[in-house]
Amino acid sequence: MLKQFSHLGALIAALAAAPALAGGSDQHSAQSVNHSGQASSHGSAAVASGAALVVAVPIIVTGGAIAISGAALAEVGSGAAAVGSAMAESATTQPRKTKRIAPDGAPTLD
């Protein structure tokens, strides 16, 4: 009898638990603006290049209705391509040969 009540209690608890509902898109947009502001305050390299600023401005201005222009997407895409090509170039070039420097010898007693 106790086993049946425990199963019934577990079933009721599972069905009666309130489902976790996601907030509306405006809530997510507001959070993304907050995160963008936090990221830019840390002085990341993307903000210095201007690519993140071009994307962040429409998000801040429009709030819930995000409107990213084609120019912003092109700017971000060109920046990503430049970074990718620089990484590919560094992987394919020959390593630099450095001149070996010998340390000074041990001191001798006179």
C-alpha positions in Angstrom: 0.0 0.0 0.0 2.8 2.4 0.9 4.5 1.6 -2.4 1.4 2.5 -4.3 1.1 5.8 -2.5 4.8 6.6 -3.2 4.3 5.9 -6.9 1.1 7.9 -7.0 2.8 10.8 -5.1 5.8 10.7 -7.5 3.4 10.8 -10.5 1.4 13.7 -9.1 4.6 15.6 -8.3 5.9 15.0 -11.8 2.6 16.2 -13.5 1.9 19.1 -11.1 5.4 20.6 -11.3 5.2 23.8 -13.2 7.1 23.6 -16.5 10.0 26.0 -17.0 8.9 28.3 -19.7 11.3 30.5 -21.6 10.7 34.2 -21.6 9.6 36.2 -24.6 12.0 37.2 -27.4 12.1 40.8 -26.0 13.5 39.4 -22.7 16.2 37.5 -24.6 17.0 40.7 -26.6 17.3 42.7 -23.5 19.7 40.1 -22.0 21.7 40.1 -25.2 22.1 43.9 -25.1 23.2 43.5 -21.5 25.8 40.9 -22.4 27.0 43.0 -25.4 27.5 45.9 -23.0 29.5 43.7 -20.6 31.6 42.3 -23.4 32.4 45.8 -24.8 33.4 47.1 -21.3 36.1 44.4 -21.1 37.8 46.0 -24.1 37.8 43.1 -26.5 39.6 43.3 -29.8 36.4 42.9 -31.8 35.1 46.2 -30.4 38.3 48.0 -31.4 37.9 46.7 -35.0 34.4 48.0 -35.2 32.7 44.8 -36.2 31.0 44.2 -32.9 29.9 47.8 -32.7 28.2 47.7 -36.1 26.2 44.6 -34.9 25.6 45.9 -31.3 24.1 49.3 -32.3 20.9 48.0 -34.1 20.3 45.7 -31.1 20.5 48.5 -28.6 18.4 50.9 -30.8 15.6 48.5 -31.6 15.3 46.5 -28.3 12.9 43.7 -28.9 12.8 43.9 -32.7 16.3 43.2 -33.8 17.2 44.6 -37.2 20.6 43.7 -38.4 21.4 45.3 -41.8 23.2 43.5 -44.6 26.1 45.9 -44.3 26.6 44.9 -40.7 26.6 41.2 -41.7 29.1 41.9 -44.5 31.4 43.8 -42.1 31.4 40.9 -39.7 31.9 38.4 -42.5 34.8 40.3 -43.9 36.4 40.6 -40.5 36.0 36.8 -39.9 37.5 36.0 -43.3 40.5 38.3 -42.7 41.1 36.5 -39.3 40.7 33.1 -41.0 43.1 33.9 -43.8 45.7 35.2 -41.4 45.5 32.0 -39.4 45.7 29.9 -42.5 48.7 31.9 -43.7 50.6 31.5 -40.4 50.0 27.7 -40.5 51.4 27.4 -44.1 54.5 29.6 -43.9 57.9 28.2 -43.1 59.0 28.6 -39.5 61.6 31.3 -38.9 65.1 30.1 -38.2 66.5 31.9 -35.2 70.1 32.4 -34.5 71.2 30.4 -31.5 72.7 32.4 -28.7 75.2 30.6 -26.5 75.1 31.5 -22.8 78.2 33.0 -21.2 80.7 30.4 -19.8 81.1 29.7 -16.2 83.3 32.1 -14.3 86.8 31.0 -13.5 88.9 31.6 -10.4 92.1 33.6 -11.0 
